[in-house]
Amino acid sequence: MAETVYLIIFTLLSIIFAAASVIAGFICGYKNESDEKSQIYECGMNLFSDAKLQFDFRYLNYAVIFLIFDVVTFFLFPFAVTFNKMPAFLVFEIIFFTLILLFALCFILINNMLGDRK
């Protein structure tokens, strides 16, 4: 019961702190509007072209594939830590899981889904 009370107090204090930070930002922030402030600012340089450019879809493929294999490392890390204590069935499951991922990687490379090869 005491843990629940502490959790509720902590949650309320964090909500109050977040709200107070936002309100303080509105109160203390500058409110001077000018044409220069409303212009697009990009890395200290004036904008020289339209910001609406076509985004290459291959970058999305790279990002999705990276996320998939990055999440896989989180699945395999606990097994790597307790590898000596695992039963044989679990070892075969990990090998099967890794083979499926290897097959997916080969499929991606063979079908040129990354688009970097001609």
C-alpha positions as CSV (number, residue, x, y, z in Angstrom):
1,M,0.0,0.0,0.0
2,A,2.8,2.4,0.8
3,E,4.4,1.8,-2.6
4,T,1.2,2.8,-4.3
5,V,1.0,6.0,-2.3
6,Y,4.6,6.9,-3.2
7,L,3.9,6.1,-6.9
8,I,0.9,8.3,-6.9
9,I,2.8,11.2,-5.2
10,F,5.7,10.8,-7.7
11,T,3.3,10.8,-10.7
12,L,1.5,13.9,-9.4
13,L,4.7,15.7,-8.7
14,S,6.1,14.9,-12.2
15,I,2.8,16.1,-13.9
16,I,2.9,19.3,-11.8
17,F,6.6,19.9,-12.7
18,A,6.0,19.3,-16.4
19,A,3.0,21.7,-16.4
20,A,4.9,24.3,-14.5
21,S,7.8,24.1,-17.0
22,V,5.5,24.6,-19.9
23,I,3.7,27.5,-18.2
24,A,7.1,29.1,-17.2
25,G,8.2,28.9,-20.8
26,F,5.1,30.7,-22.0
27,I,5.5,33.4,-19.3
28,C,9.2,34.0,-19.7
29,G,9.5,33.6,-23.4
30,Y,10.0,36.4,-25.9
31,K,6.8,37.6,-27.6
32,N,8.3,40.0,-30.2
33,E,7.1,38.9,-33.7
34,S,8.9,40.3,-36.7
35,D,9.4,39.3,-40.4
36,E,12.9,38.2,-39.7
37,K,11.9,35.9,-36.9
38,S,9.2,34.3,-39.0
39,Q,11.5,33.4,-41.9
40,I,12.8,29.8,-42.3
41,Y,16.2,29.4,-40.6
42,E,18.3,26.5,-41.6
43,C,21.8,26.0,-40.0
44,G,22.6,29.7,-40.0
45,M,22.2,30.0,-43.7
46,N,19.4,31.6,-45.7
47,L,17.2,29.1,-47.5
48,F,18.1,28.8,-51.1
49,S,15.6,26.2,-52.5
50,D,12.2,24.7,-51.7
51,A,12.1,22.5,-48.7
52,K,9.7,20.1,-50.2
53,L,12.1,17.7,-51.9
54,Q,11.4,14.1,-53.0
55,F,12.7,11.7,-50.3
56,D,14.4,8.6,-51.6
57,F,12.5,5.6,-50.5
58,R,15.7,3.5,-50.1
59,Y,16.5,5.3,-46.9
60,L,13.3,4.1,-45.3
61,N,14.3,0.5,-46.3
62,Y,17.6,1.0,-44.6
63,A,16.0,2.3,-41.5
64,V,13.4,-0.5,-41.2
65,I,16.0,-3.2,-41.8
66,F,18.3,-1.6,-39.2
67,L,15.5,-1.5,-36.7
68,I,14.5,-5.1,-37.3
69,F,18.1,-6.4,-36.8
70,D,18.6,-4.0,-33.9
71,V,15.6,-5.4,-32.1
72,V,16.9,-8.9,-32.8
73,T,20.0,-8.2,-30.7
74,F,17.7,-7.5,-27.8
75,F,16.1,-10.9,-28.3
76,L,19.4,-12.7,-28.6
77,F,21.2,-11.0,-25.7
78,P,19.5,-12.8,-22.9
79,F,20.2,-16.1,-24.6
80,A,23.9,-15.2,-25.0
81,V,24.1,-14.5,-21.3
82,T,22.6,-17.8,-20.2
83,F,23.8,-20.0,-23.0
84,N,25.6,-22.5,-20.7
85,K,22.5,-23.1,-18.6
86,M,20.0,-23.5,-21.5
87,P,18.4,-26.8,-22.4
88,A,19.1,-28.2,-25.9
89,F,15.6,-27.5,-27.2
90,L,16.1,-23.8,-26.5
91,V,19.4,-23.8,-28.3
92,F,17.8,-25.3,-31.4
93,E,15.0,-22.7,-31.2
94,I,17.7,-19.9,-31.2
95,I,19.5,-21.5,-34.1
96,F,16.1,-21.7,-36.0
97,F,15.3,-18.1,-35.2
98,T,18.8,-17.0,-36.4
99,L,18.4,-19.0,-39.6
100,I,15.1,-17.3,-40.4
101,L,16.8,-14.0,-40.0
102,L,19.6,-15.1,-42.2
103,F,17.1,-16.2,-44.8
104,A,15.4,-12.8,-44.6
105,L,18.8,-11.0,-45.0
106,C,19.6,-13.1,-48.0
107,F,16.2,-12.5,-49.5
108,I,16.7,-8.7,-49.1
109,L,20.2,-8.8,-50.7
110,I,19.2,-11.2,-53.6
111,N,16.1,-9.2,-54.5
112,N,18.0,-5.9,-54.3
113,M,15.6,-4.4,-51.9
114,L,18.2,-1.9,-50.6
115,G,18.5,-0.5,-54.2
116,D,22.2,0.2,-53.9
117,R,23.2,-2.3,-56.7
118,K,22.3,-2.1,-60.3
